[in-house]
Amino acid sequence: MVQRFYEKTSRDHIWNADETGVRANRSGGVKVLAARGARSYYRIVPNNTEHMTVLVAINAVGGRIPGFYIFKGERRMQNWIADCEVGAAFAISKKAWMTDNLWPQWLEHFVKLVLGGCLPTNHHALIVDGHRSHVTKVALDTARMLGVDVILLPAHTSHHMQPLDIACFGPYKRYFRQCVDEHTLGHLGHEVNCQDLAQLSSRAMAMALTPTNI
């Protein structure tokens, strides 16, 4: 029934979502000049291990919704996404990973931002991998209530079939590393914090997740 429905519907109703992690001290975006044959060279990199997960959703006509940022922690301390794109949202988890409790929150974030609305009478398809958080009873019931048809990629195939993995996250991470390097060089002595991470991620996403690339 789902297949027959989406054969007739608009491509802007077909979405792909996935998450990826970034870390402050994983650099490499800016080239360093060194003597030929040198066994080591020096560069300035952040020395902290601040990290986060960002959840992205794109559709079949090149659109996307603002990011959903997951930080490590047990309670919110401040608005860490104050400098991100309009409409972005964030949450916290013990390890900065997606959890069973956070996925339904993201579904509500997704539905709120889908252009034209997402209702039980106006379904959207959401293609995701088989992570356990995507297939809990609460998650599937929430999706059904909101008008989202969850379509799972076959197990162990996301590195070949996941559109975000194949075409978007590579450029995003390259731009993110460049943004971190530029920020570090421009703010010597300043540790990259959660708000910095989100801002740099938002900037990198704008450069990598263009309609043409999507």
KATAQUI-V302661 format. One record per backbone hydrogen bond with DSSP energy under -1.0 kcal/mol. NH is the residue of the N-H (numbers start at 1). CO is the residue of the C=O. If there is no record, write none. Layout:
nh:NH co:CO
nh:NH co:CO
//
This chain:
nh:5 co:1
nh:6 co:2
nh:7 co:3
nh:8 co:5
nh:13 co:10
nh:14 co:11
nh:15 co:125
nh:16 co:58
nh:17 co:127
nh:18 co:56
nh:20 co:54
nh:22 co:52
nh:24 co:50
nh:26 co:23
nh:27 co:25
nh:38 co:35
nh:52 co:22
nh:53 co:70
nh:54 co:20
nh:55 co:68
nh:56 co:18
nh:58 co:16
nh:59 co:63
nh:60 co:11
nh:60 co:14
nh:62 co:59
nh:65 co:57
nh:68 co:55
nh:69 co:89
nh:70 co:53
nh:71 co:91
nh:73 co:93
nh:80 co:78
nh:82 co:79
nh:84 co:81
nh:88 co:85
nh:89 co:67
nh:91 co:69
nh:93 co:71
nh:103 co:99
nh:106 co:102
nh:107 co:103
nh:108 co:104
nh:109 co:105
nh:110 co:106
nh:111 co:107
nh:112 co:108
nh:113 co:109
nh:114 co:110
nh:117 co:114
nh:119 co:122
nh:122 co:119
nh:124 co:147
nh:125 co:13
nh:126 co:149
nh:127 co:15
nh:128 co:151
nh:134 co:131
nh:135 co:132
nh:140 co:136
nh:141 co:137
nh:142 co:138
nh:143 co:139
nh:144 co:140
nh:145 co:141
nh:146 co:142
nh:148 co:143
nh:149 co:124
nh:151 co:126
nh:153 co:128
nh:157 co:154
nh:160 co:157
nh:161 co:157
nh:162 co:158
nh:166 co:162
nh:167 co:163
nh:168 co:164
nh:169 co:164
nh:172 co:168
nh:173 co:169
nh:174 co:170
nh:175 co:171
nh:176 co:172
nh:177 co:173
nh:178 co:174
nh:179 co:175
nh:180 co:176
nh:181 co:177
nh:182 co:178
nh:183 co:179
nh:184 co:180
nh:185 co:181
nh:186 co:182
nh:187 co:183
nh:190 co:187
nh:197 co:193
nh:198 co:194
nh:199 co:195
nh:200 co:196
nh:201 co:197
nh:202 co:198
nh:203 co:199
nh:204 co:200
nh:205 co:201
nh:206 co:202
nh:207 co:203
nh:208 co:204
nh:209 co:205
nh:210 co:208
nh:214 co:210
//
